[in-house]
Amino acid sequence: MKTKRFIAGAVCPSCGTMDSVRMFRSETERDYRECVECGFSDEMEVNPRLEGNLPEARIAREESILEDHTDIIRFVDEPPVKKQ
C-alpha cells in the first residue's frame, strides 16, 4: 500500500469539508484523491496544457546563495527635543 498524504487546504468537491482530502499514487503510477469524511474518491487528472510548464519549487540553488559577508549597522538615537 502506498503512503496517503493529506492535502493542506483542499476542499472535498463532494461534501465541501476542508482538510479532509488525501492523495496517494497507485501501483500503476496514477494519482488518486479521497475524502475521509464522505468517502468521495476520484483519479486526479493532469492538465496537458500545464504538464511540463509547472513553476519551479522555491528552493535555494547554489548560484543564488549569498556569499558570507558582514555589514555594520549603527543604531543612532535622536537627541531629545528641547521644550520651549
Sine and cosine of phi, psi and omega as CSV:
sin_phi,cos_phi,sin_psi,cos_psi,sin_omega,cos_omega
0.00,0.00,0.69,-0.72,0.01,-1.00
-0.99,0.15,0.36,-0.93,0.02,-1.00
-0.95,0.33,0.73,-0.68,0.05,-1.00
-0.98,-0.22,0.77,-0.64,-0.05,-1.00
-0.85,-0.53,0.68,-0.74,0.06,-1.00
-0.96,0.28,0.57,-0.82,0.03,-1.00
-0.98,-0.19,0.94,-0.33,-0.06,-1.00
-0.88,0.47,0.77,-0.63,0.06,-1.00
0.99,0.15,-0.05,1.00,-0.01,-1.00
-0.96,0.28,0.60,-0.80,0.01,-1.00
-0.93,-0.38,0.74,-0.67,0.01,-1.00
-0.91,0.42,0.79,-0.62,0.00,-1.00
-0.94,0.34,-0.25,0.97,-0.02,-1.00
-1.00,-0.05,-0.82,0.58,-0.09,-1.00
-0.97,-0.23,-0.22,0.97,0.05,-1.00
0.99,0.16,0.15,0.99,0.00,-1.00
-0.98,0.20,0.74,-0.67,0.01,-1.00
-1.00,0.06,0.54,-0.84,0.05,-1.00
0.88,0.47,0.49,0.87,0.07,-1.00
-0.89,-0.45,0.07,1.00,-0.05,-1.00
-0.99,-0.15,0.75,-0.67,0.08,-1.00
-0.80,-0.60,0.41,-0.91,-0.02,-1.00
-0.83,-0.55,0.39,-0.92,0.06,-1.00
-0.42,-0.91,0.34,-0.94,0.02,-1.00
-0.94,-0.34,0.75,-0.66,-0.02,-1.00
-0.99,0.16,0.09,-1.00,0.04,-1.00
-0.89,0.45,-0.39,0.92,0.01,-1.00
-1.00,0.02,0.20,0.98,0.04,-1.00
0.91,0.42,0.49,0.87,0.10,-1.00
-0.97,-0.25,0.60,-0.80,-0.02,-1.00
-1.00,-0.06,0.70,-0.71,0.02,-1.00
-0.80,-0.61,0.43,-0.90,0.12,-0.99
-0.80,-0.60,0.48,-0.87,0.02,-1.00
-0.53,-0.85,0.51,-0.86,0.02,-1.00
-0.98,-0.18,0.77,-0.64,0.00,-1.00
-0.99,0.15,-0.22,0.98,0.01,-1.00
-1.00,0.09,-0.78,0.63,-0.11,-0.99
-0.94,-0.34,-0.15,0.99,0.02,-1.00
1.00,0.04,0.01,1.00,0.04,-1.00
-0.85,0.53,0.64,-0.77,0.10,-0.99
-0.47,-0.88,0.50,-0.86,0.09,-1.00
-0.34,-0.94,0.18,-0.98,0.04,-1.00
-1.00,0.07,0.73,-0.69,0.03,-1.00
-0.99,0.17,0.81,-0.59,-0.03,-1.00
-0.99,-0.12,0.58,-0.82,0.06,-1.00
-1.00,-0.10,0.79,-0.61,0.05,-1.00
-0.95,0.31,0.89,-0.45,-0.06,-1.00
-0.89,0.46,-0.43,0.90,0.03,-1.00
-0.94,0.34,-0.48,0.88,-0.02,-1.00
-1.00,-0.04,-0.35,0.94,-0.07,-1.00
-0.88,0.48,0.81,-0.59,-0.03,-1.00
1.00,0.04,-0.21,0.98,-0.01,-1.00
-0.91,-0.42,0.39,0.92,-0.01,-1.00
-0.96,0.27,0.56,-0.83,0.01,-1.00
-0.92,0.39,0.50,-0.87,0.02,-1.00
-0.95,0.32,0.49,-0.87,0.07,-1.00
-0.91,0.40,0.53,-0.84,0.00,-1.00
-1.00,0.07,0.99,0.13,0.04,-1.00
-0.83,-0.56,0.43,-0.90,-0.01,-1.00
-0.95,0.30,0.79,-0.61,0.09,-1.00
-0.99,-0.15,0.43,-0.90,-0.05,-1.00
-0.83,0.55,-0.65,0.76,-0.04,-1.00
-0.95,0.32,-0.30,0.95,-0.03,-1.00
-0.99,-0.11,-0.05,1.00,0.00,-1.00
-0.98,0.22,0.77,-0.64,-0.03,-1.00
-0.95,0.32,0.54,-0.84,0.07,-1.00
-0.95,0.32,0.45,-0.89,0.05,-1.00
-0.94,0.35,0.78,-0.63,0.07,-1.00
-0.40,-0.92,0.26,-0.97,-0.03,-1.00
-0.85,-0.52,0.74,-0.67,0.10,-0.99
-0.93,-0.37,0.63,-0.77,0.06,-1.00
-1.00,-0.08,0.79,-0.61,0.02,-1.00
-0.87,-0.49,0.80,-0.61,0.03,-1.00
-0.94,-0.35,0.75,-0.66,0.10,-1.00
-0.98,-0.18,0.87,-0.50,-0.04,-1.00
-0.91,-0.42,0.83,-0.56,0.07,-1.00
-0.99,0.15,0.66,-0.75,0.10,-1.00
-0.97,0.26,0.60,-0.80,0.04,-1.00
-0.91,0.42,0.53,-0.85,0.00,-1.00
-0.88,0.48,0.58,-0.82,0.02,-1.00
-0.99,0.14,0.78,-0.62,0.01,-1.00
-0.98,0.18,0.74,-0.67,0.03,-1.00
-1.00,0.07,0.67,-0.74,0.01,-1.00
-0.95,-0.30,0.00,0.00,0.00,0.00
